[in-house]
Amino acid sequence: QVQLVESGGGLVQPGGSLRLSCVASGSIFSPYAMGWYRQAPGKQRELVATITRAGRTNYADSVKGRFTISRDNAKNTYLQMNSLKPEDTAVYYCNVQLTITGTDYWGRGTQVTVSS
C-alpha cells in the first residue's frame, strides 16, 4: 500500500511563494510518475505538474514559468510555487501513478490560499 502525505500549504499574499512537499511511503514495485493536482471550490480536480522517473516534466499552461516540480531518489516530490496568484487558491494533491497499470494513489491534500 502506498501512502502519500503532503505538507507546505498555507496562506500567502499574491506574488509570494510556497514550496509543497510530498512524502511517499510503502513499496512501489513498478516505474511510476509523480505529480501534483489541485481542486478549487466548485471546480474539478486539474493537473498542475507531473514528473516521470526519468525526470521528464509536464505543466499546466496556467503555471508554466511559475511552478517547478522535482523529485528525489527517496520517493518524494516537491512543487516550488512562485509568483502566486489568487486563482492558484485550491487544495493541492500529491499523486503517484504506476506506469504499467495506470493505478493512481492520492494524498489527502494541502490547502493553498493566495489572498491579500
C-alpha positions in Angstrom: 0.0 0.0 0.0 1.3 3.4 -1.0 0.7 6.4 1.3 1.3 10.0 0.3 1.5 12.9 2.8 1.6 16.5 1.6 2.8 19.5 3.5 3.8 23.1 3.0 0.4 24.7 2.2 -0.8 27.9 3.8 -1.9 31.5 3.3 0.3 33.7 1.1 -0.1 37.1 -0.5 -0.3 37.5 -4.2 3.2 37.4 -5.7 4.5 35.2 -2.9 6.0 31.8 -2.9 5.3 28.4 -1.3 7.0 25.0 -1.5 4.9 21.9 -1.2 6.4 18.6 -0.3 5.0 15.1 -0.7 6.5 12.1 1.1 5.6 8.6 -0.3 5.8 5.5 1.9 5.3 1.9 1.1 6.6 -0.4 -1.6 6.2 0.6 -5.2 7.1 -2.4 -7.5 6.7 -0.5 -10.7 8.0 2.5 -12.5 5.8 5.4 -11.6 5.3 9.1 -12.2 4.6 11.6 -9.5 2.5 14.7 -9.8 0.5 17.5 -8.3 -3.1 18.2 -8.9 -5.4 20.9 -7.5 -9.1 21.4 -6.9 -10.6 24.8 -6.3 -14.1 25.1 -4.7 -16.8 24.2 -7.2 -14.3 23.0 -9.8 -13.0 19.7 -11.0 -9.6 18.5 -10.0 -7.0 19.5 -12.5 -3.4 18.6 -13.3 -0.8 21.1 -12.2 2.5 19.3 -12.9 3.9 15.8 -13.3 7.4 14.3 -13.4 8.5 10.9 -14.6 11.2 8.7 -13.1 13.5 9.9 -15.9 12.8 13.5 -14.9 10.6 14.5 -17.7 8.1 17.2 -16.6 4.8 18.4 -17.8 3.0 21.5 -16.6 -0.5 23.0 -17.0 -0.3 26.1 -19.1 -1.6 28.3 -16.2 1.5 27.5 -14.1 4.3 27.3 -16.7 7.2 29.6 -15.8 5.9 30.0 -12.2 5.9 26.5 -10.7 8.6 23.9 -10.7 8.2 20.2 -9.9 11.0 18.0 -8.7 11.6 14.6 -7.1 14.4 12.9 -5.3 15.6 9.3 -5.0 13.6 8.8 -1.8 10.2 8.8 -3.5 9.5 12.4 -2.5 8.2 15.1 -4.8 8.2 18.9 -4.4 6.4 21.8 -6.0 8.0 25.2 -5.9 5.4 27.8 -6.5 6.4 31.3 -7.3 4.5 34.5 -8.3 1.4 33.0 -6.8 -2.0 34.4 -7.9 -5.4 34.3 -6.2 -6.5 31.9 -8.9 -4.0 29.4 -7.6 -6.1 29.0 -4.4 -7.0 25.4 -4.1 -6.4 22.1 -2.3 -3.2 20.6 -3.8 -3.0 16.8 -4.0 0.0 14.7 -4.5 -0.3 11.8 -6.9 1.6 8.6 -7.8 0.7 6.8 -11.0 2.1 3.4 -11.8 3.3 3.4 -15.3 2.4 -0.2 -16.2 -1.1 -0.5 -14.7 -2.1 3.2 -14.5 -3.1 2.8 -10.9 -3.4 6.1 -9.0 -2.6 6.8 -5.4 -3.6 10.1 -3.8 -2.7 12.1 -0.7 -5.2 13.9 1.4 -4.3 17.3 0.1 -2.9 20.5 1.5 -4.7 23.9 1.3 -3.1 26.8 -0.6 -4.7 30.2 -0.2 -3.5 33.2 -2.1 -5.0 36.4 -0.8 -4.1 39.8 0.4 
